[in-house]
Amino acid sequence: MNMKIKKVILKNFRIYKDETVIDLDNLTAFIGKNDIGKSTILDALDIFFNGKDAQVKLDKEDISKDSSNNDNDIVIGVVFEVYSQEQEGIVIDATVNTNLEEEFLLNRDNLLEIRKIFPKGDLKKAKTYIIANHPINENLKDLLTLKISDLKKRAEEIGVDLSDVNKSVASEIRKKIREHFGDEEIRLEEIEIPLDKEGAKQIWDQLKNYLPIYALFKSDRQNIDQDTEVQDPMKIAIKKLLGGENIRNKLEEIKNEVEREIIEIANDTIEKLKEMNPEIARELKPKIPEPKWENVFKGITISSDEDIPLNKRGSGVRRLILLNFFRAEAEKKKEERNVPDIVYAFEEPETSQHPDHQKKLIEAFLSLSERKDTQIILTTHSPGIANLLPVESLRFLYKDDDGKVVVEKGSDEVLEKIAKSLGVLPTVDKDRIEQLKLIVCVEGPTDVEFFKRLGKIVDNDLKIDFENDKRVVIIPLGGSTLKYWVDNHYLRKLGLPEIHIYDGDKEEYKRKAREINNRNDGSKGFFTNKREIENYVHPKIIKDIFRLNDRELMNLIDLTKPDWVKDWNMLDIPKKLINIYKNKGWSIQENLVKEKITTEGIEKMTLELFKELNAYDEIKEWFKAIKEVID
């Protein structure tokens, strides 16, 4: 069973006085001024998941200063999407399977909502609840709080036959009682279910084993950890290894064996001394101090090829290595606890990093966030970082007129606020703007890469160098980064003609193309005859770049059929390739499939292969339309 965080709920915690719901994605980046509540979200999650082991220590000072005297309870809630390919449940009562849906433990949105309440900010007095769309019928609402003996008594009172169930398993008795009422009779209402009573406690004890590992890397980590060992993560690793029970036992054996040998040698020496000077010998006895094992491994570090130790490297390199040591530790903890999912939270990862390293960091975060078992949460002030992030991942924090913190995402208005807050400016140079005649709009960044390469393959009279020809610019309309959005937003205010090319797989895109054609300003809209841009690359090329064998190619498309091109036109190529890789025991992400096809794939295409796909006449139509405007 896997869990992804969908929402975080905060109330009466620091700056979040009123209940605030914050949406999360696989990758989420919080942007806003200092002291607006970005780090508070990360700290709240640390407290929720890690409790007394959290880096952040909860106390009464965390209660919102604006809260009333009667409201001293801090609330931290997390809403999870729970999913599993096998639809397995939770093992309770030692061996019995149940699931959250059967136990009516999901909220109205079919999500798992867990809230922890901390009276007066006291971690030790925390109470945990599930907010669930639960039966409120008189004989059903309290089933999760009853012992087995009380469940059997309840069944007897309402006439439920338990002869065909295991009467020593609470979940089976609860299920039988609910079945007695039938779906139509059960009345549901969203209520709080305390997780400290009987059946609910059993389920919570097991459910905790499925919660993600939450690993927080704070921007001031080095200032918190005053010990100089934080400068070299190998020292931390050695300390943790030496603290492990298995290693401790082995070292104790070594110590005892060495002590025995040394004591024997010392005693033999003293005995010999007695022969020469008994008086001195009587004053002597062997004394062995406790070994300091850390000192034995003192010289171990991570050094460069030039043997420069880590603590002599720059702060940016040290922080980058420490950040990845932190990742390695979190992954190890995930494996040791056998937890399916992990959430990495990085506070201002750009700290001390060169722009090149920032770019590599974001590429790594994007790759990590595409794993089904990983979520990434960031806070940032860096326009360089924000520029590289997908717009759907961005969250903007600000205070409204009433002083309440608002967390927004998604709209052009929000993205404009983010760009203004960070000082993100268009990257199109002034010289290009003066010569610009046409904007070509495509769906996403991979489509941009496709057309940049396609412009070099077409007939000479149609060729266009999209990268260097200052008369035309090509931009993605969706699935883009903040940088793309800023450029897009700026360019489209210039009032220039536009040519839009949409995938042909959705009716909505066809409608948009027709709207563009009705503008009467020189703009044109096209929708592709094939499903999407990937279908314009020949299957022989797909076979080559994805290293498919003949059987796998046949699984993708049967080229022996006379009308195979029709099948190819409507085929969901990325999905088919993902399944082929899955059958081989490999994994590949959809965006990587699309990227490979629209870069490597298109570069290997020829006019003859386009013609074999019955695609070249359509391609010529696109490029003629572009040429008509810019020539």
N, C-alpha and C positions, 0 to 999 in steps of 0.2 A: 504494500500500500504506500503510495506517495502523497506528499502534501506540498502544496504551493500556497504561499501567503497571497491572499487577494486584497485584504484590507487590514489596516491597523486602526484601532479605536482608542483615543486618549480622552480622559476627562480628569480635570482637577490636578493635572501633572504639569508642574512648572508653568510655562506660558499658555498651556492649553486648559483654560478654565472650563469652557463649555465643551460638551462632547463633540469631538472632531473625528471624522472618518476620512482616512487617507488610503487611496487606492495604490496598489503595487502591481508591477508587471514582473516578467522574468528579469528585466533590467530596469531599475528605477534610479533616477538622479534628482536629488533635491537641490534647488537653486533659490537663493534669496540673500538678503542682507545678514550681517552678523546679528546674533541674538534674536533671530526670528523663529527659531524652533527646529532647525534642520537636525542638529545633533541630538536634540531631545527625542526625536523619533527613533534614532538608532539606539540611544540609551534605554528607552522604554522597552525595546525588543530584547536588549541584553538582560534586563531585569526579568522580563516575562519568561524567557527561555532558560536563563542560567541561574536565577534566584540568588542564593547566598554566594555562588561562585562567579557572579557577574563582576566585570571590571568596575561597573558603576554601583555604588553602595546607596541604596534607597534609605532615606530618613525623612523626618517631618519637614525639613527645609525644602523638600521637593513638592510639597503641597502648594497649589497655586496661591499666590499672594492675594489674588482678587477673590478667592473663594469666601463664602459666608462662614460664620463661626460654626454653623450647624453642619457644614459639608467638609469633613476632614478625610473623606475616603478618596484615595487615588484609584482610578480605574484604568487598567491597560488590557485591551482586548485584541485578539488576533482572529481573523476569519480566514479559514483555509478552504481551498478546493481540494477535495480528496478524490483520488482516482487510482485505478489499478487496471492493468490489462487483463488480469485474471479475476478481477472482481472479488478478491479474497476479503474476508472479514477480519475481525479482531479475535484472537484466541483469548477466551476468558475461562474461568472455572477449570484451569489446567489444560484441557484439551478441546473444549467446545468452541466452535466458530459462531460468531454472530456478526452483524454489521450495523453501522450507524443508522442506516435507513430503517432496518427492522426494529431497532430500539427507539425510533423517533427522536434521534439526537441531532438532526440537521435543521437549520433554520428555514425560513420561507423560501429562500433562494437555493435551497438544497446544498448549502455550504455548512461546514463545521465552524461554529462561532464559540470561542472560548474566552471568557473574561475573568481576569484576576482582580480582586478588590483588596486594597491594602489600607485597613483602618488606621488613620493618623500616620500614614506613611510607614507603617510597621511591617517589615517583610515577614517576620515570624508569625504574624496574625493573619496572613493572607488567606483569603477564601476564593475558591475557584468554582466557576459556574459554566455550564453550557447553556447558550440561548438556543432553544429548540422549538420547532413547530410540533408541539407535543399534545397527546390526548388530554382533555380536561374533564372527561367523564368521571363521575364520582369514584368508580371502582378501577379506574385506569391511571389517573394522574399521579398516584403515589407508588406505582409498582416498582420503580427503580430504588425506592428507599426501604423496601421490605426485605426481611430475612427470608430464607427458604421456608421456614416453618410458617411464617405469616403469609407467604405466597400460597402455600398449600391450603391454609385456612381460608384465604380469600376465594380460591378456586372452588372449594367446597360450598362456601356461602352462596355463590352465584350459580352453582350447578355446572361447573366445568369438569368434564371427565378427563382425568390425568393418567388413565390406564396405559396409554400408548406413548408416554413421554418418560424421560429419565427424571424422577422426582428429586434427584440430588443435584440437578443442574438448574439454577435460577433462570437463566435465559430461556430455556425450553418451556418452563412453567409460564413465564411472562408472555411468550409467544402464543401459547395455547389459550391464555385468558383473553388476549387481544383478538384472536381468531373467533372467539365465542361471540364477540360483539359485531364483527363484520365491518367492512370498510365504510358502509353507508351510515352506520350508527356512531362511528367514532367521530367526535368533535375535536378539531385541532385549534390550538392557539399558541402563539409564540410566548414562551414563559422561561424563567430562569430555573435551571435544574442544578441544585447544589451537588458537588461531586465528593462529598464527605460521608455519604450514607450508603451502606450496603451495596446493591447492584451497581449504582452509579460509580461508587468508589472503585469497585472491581474493574469496571470498564475504563475508568480514568487511569488506574495503575497500569493497565496494558497500553492504553492510548498514548501515554507519555513516551513509550518506547518507539513510537512512530513519528514523534515531533522532530522537525529538522534540527540539525546542529546549527547553532547560531554563533558565528565567529566575527567579533568586532575588532577592527583595526583603527585605533584612534589617531588623529593627527598629532596629538601631543604625547604619544606613547613614550617617547624617549624622556620627556620631562616628568611623566608619572613614575616610570621605572628609573629611579635615580641610580640604581646599581649599574656600574660600567659594563656589566656583562651584556646589557641590551645592545651594546655596540657590536657584539659578535654573537650571532644566534647559535654558533656551535657550542658556546659556553652554556647557553640555556639548554640545548639538546643534551649535553653531557650531564648537567645537573638533573634533568628529568630522567635520563636513563639510569643514573646511579640511584635515584630515588625509587625506582621500580622494585617491587617485591622479589621478582625472579632474580634480577641482578644483585640485589642486596644479599639474598641467600647464598648466591655463588661467591660473592666477595667475602662473606662471613666464613665460608668453608676455607677459602684461600688464607684468610687472616688466621684462622684457628690452626691450620696446618703449618703456616710459617711460625706462629707462636710456639707450637710444640717443638719444632726443630730448633728454634733459637733458644728456648728454655733448656732444651737438652744440651746444646753446645755450651750455654752459659754455665749450667750446673757442672758439666764436665770440667770446664775451665776452673771453676771455684774449687772443685775437688782436688785438682792438681795444685792449686794455689795453697791449699791446706798443708800440703807436704812441705812447702817452703816457708809459709808464714801463716799459721793457723789463726792468729789474732786478726789480721786483715781479712782473711777469708770469711770469718764469722760476721763481719760488717757488711758483706756484699750479698746482693740478691738481684736476680734479673728483673728489670722493669721495662715493660713494652707499652708505648703510648698508642692511642687509637690512630690508625692510619687515616690520613686525609686523601681520600681517593681522587678528589677533584684535582689535586696537585699532580697526580700521576699523569693525567691527560691534559695538563696545562697548555702544552704547545700546540694542541689541535686547533686549527682555524681554517677558514676559507681564504686562500691566497690567489693572486693572479699569476700568470705565467712568469712575471718578473719577480715573484716571491714577495710582493707587497701585501702585508697582512690586511685583513678587512678593517681593523680599527685605525689604519693609516690611510684608508681611502676616503674620498669625499663624502659629505653627508648624504648626497643624493643616491650614490651607489649603496652606501650602508642601508639607507631606508628601503631601497628597492629590494635588496637581498633579504632584509628583515621582513618585508611585506610577503615575500614568497616563502620564507621560513614559516611565517604565520599561516600561510595557505597549507603548507605541507603538514603542519601540526594539526590543523583543523581536519584535513583529509584523513589523517591517521586516527584521530578521535572518532570520526564517522565510521571507519572500518572497525575499530575496537568495539564500539557500541552497536554495530550492525544496524545503523540508522540509514534509511533510504535516501534522505535529502540533506542538503546543506545550504545555508544562507550566509553569504559573505557580505559584511557591511564595512565599507571603506570610507573613512572620514578624510576628505580632501586628499585624495591619492596623488594629486599633482605636487604636493609639498616637496620642495628641494629637487624637483625633477626637470631636466632639460626638455624642451618641446618634443624632441625626437622620442625620448623615453615616455612622455605623456601619450604620444600617439600609439606606441607599442602597448602601453598599459590598457588603453581603451580597446585596442584590437583584442587583447587577451580577455578583457572583461566581456566583450561582445561574444567571443567564442565560448567562454564559460557559461554565459547566460543561455546559450542555445542547448545546453545539456538538459535533459529532462529532470535531472536530480539537483539542479543548481539554480539559485537566484542570486542576483547581485544588487546591492543597494549602495549608492554613492551620495556624498554631499560634495559640492564644488563651488568655488568662486571663479574658476578659470574659464575665460572665453575659449581658450584653446581646447580644453576638455569638452566643454559644452558643444562646441562646433562639430565635434566628431560623433556626438551621440544621436541616436535616432530620436526624432521629435516626439514619438509616442512614449518615450521613456522619461521625458522631462516633467518635473513638477515644480511649480513656482509658488513660493511662500511669501505672503505679505499680510499686513494688517488692514482690515476694512475700517470704515468710518467709526465703528463702535469699538475699535481696538481688538477685535477678535482675529486670531490668526486664520487665514484662509489658505487652503492648499488646492491649487487649480492645475488642470492639464488640458491639452488637446486643441483648443480653439486657436485661430489666428491671433486673436486678441491676447491670449496668454503667451503665445510664442513671441509676439511683439514686445510684451513686457519683459520677457526673459532676455531678448536681444538688447533691449534698452538698458536693463539692469547690469548686464555684463559688458556692455560696450561692443557688442558684435556688429561689425560693419560689413556691407557687401564686399565681395572679393573681386568683382568685375572692374577692371581698370578703366579709367576715364577715356583713354584713347579708343578702347573697344566700344564704349557707349556711344561715342560720337559717330562711329561707322556702322553701328548695328542697324540692320534692316528687318530682321526676322527672329522670332523666338520659336523654337521647335520644342513642344511639350510632349514628354512620354511618361509612362506610368511610374517607373521606379529607377533607382540607380543602375541596376543591371541592364535595363533598356538603354540607358545613356551609353554604357560601354559597348553594347551591341551596335548602335548606330555610328559611334565613332569609328568602329572597325569596318562596318558595312560601307561607309562613305569612301573607303579606299579600294573596295573590291568592284564596285559597279563600273559600267562603261566609262571611258575617259571623259565623255561630254557631260556625264552626270556626277563625276567625282566631287566630293566636298570634304575638305579638311576641317572637321568640326572643332578641333582643338586650336587651330591657328587662324582660320578664316574669321576676321573680325566683323564680317557682315551678318553672321548667324551665330546663335548660341543655343545649346540644347540643355534642357533642364528637366528633372524629374518632378512630377506632381505629387507623388506619394512615396511612403516608405523611405523617406530621406532623412538626412541629418539636419541639425539646426543651421549649419553653413549653407546647405542647399536651400533650406526654407528662406533664409535671409536674402540670398541671391534671387530666388524665385519671386519673393514678395516685392523686392525692389524693381526687378526687370519688368514685371507685369504691370507696374504702375506707369511705365513709359508710353503706353498706348500704341505699341507696335503690333503689326499683324502677327498672328500666331498660327502655327500648324500643329494640330494635336493628332497623335497616333495612339489609339487605344487597342488593347487586346480584344479579340472578338468573342470572348467566352462569356460575357455578361451583357444582359439587355440594357443595364444602366449605362454602360460605356457607349453603346450604340446611340442611346438617347443623347448623351453628352456630345457625341460627334455631330449629330443632327443640329443641336443647338449652336455649335461653333459655325456650322455652314450657314446658319440663318443670321449671322452678325452683320453681314454686308460691309465689312471693313477690310476685306482682303484675307481674312482668316479662313482656314479650311480644317475640317475634321475628318479623320479616317478611323475606321475600325478594321482590324486585320481579318482576312479571310480564314486564317488558321486560328487555333485556340488561343495561342499566345506566342510571344517572340521566340521562345525555345523551339517551337515547331518549324522554324525556318532553317534549322540546322539539320542536315541530312543524317539519317540513322547510321550510315557508314562512318560518319565523323563521330557520332555519339559512341559507337562501338570502339573506335580508336582511342578517344580521350578518356573513356571510363574503363578501358581494357576488358571489354566483355568478350567472352568466347561465343562460338556460333550458337550454342544452345541458349545462352543468355540473351543474345540478340533476337533469336526466334521468340523468346519469352516477351521481349519488348515489342517487336513488330514482325509480322510474317511477310518478308519481302518477296515471297513466291506468289502471293496473291496478286491478281491483275490490278485490283483497285486498292493496293496497300497505301497509296498516297492519301486517299480519303480517310482511312483509319488513322494515319499519321497526323492529319490536319487537326483532329479532335482529341488526340491522345494527351493525357496528363503525364508528360514525360518525366518531370521531377519525381512525381509520386511512384511511377513504375520503377524508376532507377533506385529509389530508396528501398523498395520492396525487394528488388534483385540483390542489392547489397545486404539487406537483412537476411535473406535466405543463405547468403555466404557467411553469415555470422559477423558481418561488418556493419558499421554505422556511419551514416553521412547525413548532414543537415541539408534541408531544402534550399536554403540560401546559398550554400556552397555548390550545390548541383547547378542552380541557375547561374551563378557567377562563372562556373567552369564552362558552361555551354555558351554563354554570351561573351566570353573572352577567348579561351582556347578554341572553342568550337567554331565560332564565326571566322576566326583567323585562318582556319583550314578549308573554309568553303570556297568554291569556285563558281563562276557563272553557270557552268554546265550542271553542277549539282543543284543550284537554285532552279534551273530550268527543269531538271528531273523532278523537283518537288512542285512544279507548276506555280512557282512563287515569283519568278523574275519580272513578269509583266506588272504584277502588283507593286513590287519594289520600285520599278521604274516610275510608276505613277506617283509614288511618294516623293522621289527625288526630283522629278520634273516640276512638281508643285513648289518645292523649295527653291529650285533654280529660277523659276518664273519671278519670284519675289526679290531674290538677291542680285540677279544679273541685270 
